[in-house]
């Protein structure tokens, strides 16, 4: 009896569950949950409908207000404005060649002592660098002392014979010593018999750093041989690299801002002193020399820096870059003539300045043009037909030829692409069955 009663309860429960499910489905269907799919698909179908095509008219395109909103077409003006162009590049600091000094002597001799012998050492003007002994210099000093004594002796005597010759010999001896670097005070000491320059001290001619030497203690050197190389750091050079397209904008005397990694947040200002008249080999860049005042010695040769050159132009007619359509022939813009009529016009533009192109010819100041949606407008309106219909209009000669040429070129390229694909298919089918295929 209990088993029959339990079976009856289970059948009642299942019947109630099925009935509840049916009621739930009917409710959801009436609320529109299931029908939402149909609504969504209907909306997609409506959205998939193509946008209305722009109407072609002779020499231009007619665009309605609805189409302008759909394509995001905005109209602006060609304006007379000053454009600013920023050229960014890098460069390397180098020594200033006019401040590089090579120490040489006009006589030969032997090196005695070296006071500055480590590359990179700081030196100041007048600091002793090294001492030398020169037999040639000592002989010249003896000749001068002898000539001076002979001149004084003849001058004090009653005989005037030979005084002129003695004075001439004295002057030539003094001139030779001065050429060797002997000063007037040292000559006066020689006249008094108080000085014989057996060891001569050579001093630094500049404030700067010691770069290199070619002599050692005890070595012999010839007259005119480079002995020491020094460089002043009160002024340094920096060679920056500028691309060929930017060269017309760089002028001598312009101020350039440079930032170095060694000094975060600081800006150093240099001046363009020279533009090299040739490009730097395979880099296809031109070197521009900057000069920096470096009295504190913060800028060191060998440092790399990021340079910025701000170029300001004269007032020119300019348009946004989004307004210009770069075609195969020439750049063009869409000029708005009013009442939804747009006419494509070829323009001659200059080098880009940021977000603008300077217009050399083709537009007037204040002329209304399309500044946004140019590409979509050209693709939807079948620009080649518009350009073809403009052939024969003033200033539009040669356009139809260009459009025909572009069509022929595209047809040829498409044919070539199809043949290449067919060739690949044949090759692939023939390779089937090969190892790894």
Secondary structure in CASP SS format (residue, H / E / C, confidence):
PFRMAT SS
TARGET T0000
AUTHOR 0000-0000-0000
METHOD secondary structure of the structure
MODEL  1
X C 1.00
X H 1.00
X H 1.00
X H 1.00
X H 1.00
X H 1.00
X H 1.00
X H 1.00
X H 1.00
X H 1.00
X H 1.00
X H 1.00
X H 1.00
X H 1.00
X H 1.00
X H 1.00
X H 1.00
X H 1.00
X H 1.00
X H 1.00
X H 1.00
X H 1.00
X H 1.00
X H 1.00
X H 1.00
X H 1.00
X H 1.00
X H 1.00
X H 1.00
X H 1.00
X H 1.00
X C 1.00
X C 1.00
X C 1.00
X H 1.00
X H 1.00
X H 1.00
X H 1.00
X H 1.00
X H 1.00
X H 1.00
X H 1.00
X H 1.00
X H 1.00
X H 1.00
X H 1.00
X H 1.00
X C 1.00
X C 1.00
X C 1.00
X C 1.00
X C 1.00
X C 1.00
X C 1.00
X E 1.00
X E 1.00
X E 1.00
X C 1.00
X C 1.00
X E 1.00
X E 1.00
X E 1.00
X C 1.00
X C 1.00
X H 1.00
X H 1.00
X H 1.00
X H 1.00
X H 1.00
X H 1.00
X H 1.00
X C 1.00
X C 1.00
X E 1.00
X E 1.00
X E 1.00
X E 1.00
X C 1.00
X E 1.00
X E 1.00
X E 1.00
X E 1.00
X E 1.00
X E 1.00
X E 1.00
X E 1.00
X E 1.00
X E 1.00
X E 1.00
X E 1.00
X E 1.00
X E 1.00
X E 1.00
X E 1.00
X E 1.00
X C 1.00
X H 1.00
X H 1.00
X H 1.00
X E 1.00
X E 1.00
X E 1.00
X E 1.00
X C 1.00
X C 1.00
X C 1.00
X C 1.00
X C 1.00
X E 1.00
X E 1.00
X E 1.00
X E 1.00
X E 1.00
X E 1.00
X C 1.00
X C 1.00
X C 1.00
X C 1.00
X C 1.00
X C 1.00
X C 1.00
X E 1.00
X E 1.00
X C 1.00
X C 1.00
X C 1.00
X C 1.00
X E 1.00
X E 1.00
X E 1.00
X E 1.00
X E 1.00
X E 1.00
X C 1.00
X H 1.00
X H 1.00
X H 1.00
X H 1.00
X H 1.00
X H 1.00
X H 1.00
X H 1.00
X H 1.00
X H 1.00
X H 1.00
X H 1.00
X H 1.00
X H 1.00
X H 1.00
X H 1.00
X H 1.00
X H 1.00
X H 1.00
X H 1.00
X H 1.00
X H 1.00
X C 1.00
X C 1.00
X C 1.00
X C 1.00
X C 1.00
X C 1.00
X H 1.00
X H 1.00
X H 1.00
X H 1.00
X H 1.00
X H 1.00
X H 1.00
X H 1.00
X H 1.00
X H 1.00
X H 1.00
X H 1.00
X H 1.00
X H 1.00
X H 1.00
X H 1.00
X H 1.00
X C 1.00
X C 1.00
X C 1.00
X C 1.00
X H 1.00
X H 1.00
X H 1.00
X H 1.00
X H 1.00
X H 1.00
X H 1.00
X H 1.00
X C 1.00
X C 1.00
X C 1.00
X C 1.00
X C 1.00
X C 1.00
X C 1.00
X E 1.00
X E 1.00
X E 1.00
X E 1.00
X E 1.00
X C 1.00
X C 1.00
X C 1.00
X C 1.00
X E 1.00
X E 1.00
X E 1.00
X E 1.00
X E 1.00
X E 1.00
X C 1.00
X C 1.00
X C 1.00
X C 1.00
X C 1.00
X C 1.00
X E 1.00
X E 1.00
X C 1.00
X C 1.00
X C 1.00
X C 1.00
X C 1.00
X C 1.00
X E 1.00
X E 1.00
X E 1.00
X E 1.00
X C 1.00
X C 1.00
X C 1.00
X E 1.00
X E 1.00
X E 1.00
X E 1.00
X E 1.00
X E 1.00
X E 1.00
X E 1.00
X E 1.00
X H 1.00
X H 1.00
X H 1.00
X H 1.00
X H 1.00
X H 1.00
X C 1.00
X C 1.00
X C 1.00
X C 1.00
X C 1.00
X E 1.00
X E 1.00
X E 1.00
X E 1.00
X E 1.00
X E 1.00
X C 1.00
X C 1.00
X C 1.00
X C 1.00
X C 1.00
X C 1.00
X C 1.00
X E 1.00
X E 1.00
X E 1.00
X E 1.00
X E 1.00
X E 1.00
X E 1.00
X E 1.00
X E 1.00
X E 1.00
X E 1.00
X E 1.00
X C 1.00
X H 1.00
X H 1.00
X H 1.00
X C 1.00
X E 1.00
X E 1.00
X E 1.00
X E 1.00
X E 1.00
X E 1.00
X E 1.00
X E 1.00
X E 1.00
X C 1.00
X C 1.00
X C 1.00
X C 1.00
X C 1.00
X C 1.00
X C 1.00
X C 1.00
X C 1.00
X C 1.00
X E 1.00
X E 1.00
X E 1.00
X E 1.00
X E 1.00
X E 1.00
X E 1.00
X E 1.00
X E 1.00
X E 1.00
X E 1.00
X E 1.00
X E 1.00
X E 1.00
X E 1.00
X E 1.00
X E 1.00
X H 1.00
X H 1.00
X H 1.00
X C 1.00
X E 1.00
X E 1.00
X C 1.00
X C 1.00
X C 1.00
X C 1.00
X E 1.00
X E 1.00
X E 1.00
X E 1.00
X E 1.00
X E 1.00
X E 1.00
X E 1.00
X C 1.00
X C 1.00
X E 1.00
X E 1.00
X E 1.00
X E 1.00
X E 1.00
X E 1.00
X C 1.00
X E 1.00
X E 1.00
X E 1.00
X E 1.00
X E 1.00
X E 1.00
X C 1.00
X C 1.00
X E 1.00
X E 1.00
X E 1.00
X E 1.00
X E 1.00
X E 1.00
X C 1.00
X C 1.00
X C 1.00
X C 1.00
X C 1.00
X C 1.00
X E 1.00
X E 1.00
X E 1.00
X E 1.00
X E 1.00
X C 1.00
X H 1.00
X H 1.00
X H 1.00
X H 1.00
X H 1.00
X H 1.00
X H 1.00
X C 1.00
X C 1.00
X H 1.00
X H 1.00
X H 1.00
X H 1.00
X H 1.00
X H 1.00
X H 1.00
X H 1.00
X C 1.00
X C 1.00
X C 1.00
X C 1.00
X C 1.00
X C 1.00
X C 1.00
X C 1.00
X H 1.00
X H 1.00
X H 1.00
X H 1.00
X H 1.00
X H 1.00
X H 1.00
X H 1.00
X H 1.00
X H 1.00
X H 1.00
X H 1.00
X H 1.00
X H 1.00
X H 1.00
X H 1.00
X H 1.00
X H 1.00
X H 1.00
X H 1.00
X H 1.00
X H 1.00
X H 1.00
X H 1.00
X H 1.00
X H 1.00
X H 1.00
X H 1.00
X H 1.00
X H 1.00
X H 1.00
X H 1.00
X C 1.00
X C 1.00
X C 1.00
X C 1.00
X C 1.00
X C 1.00
X C 1.00
END
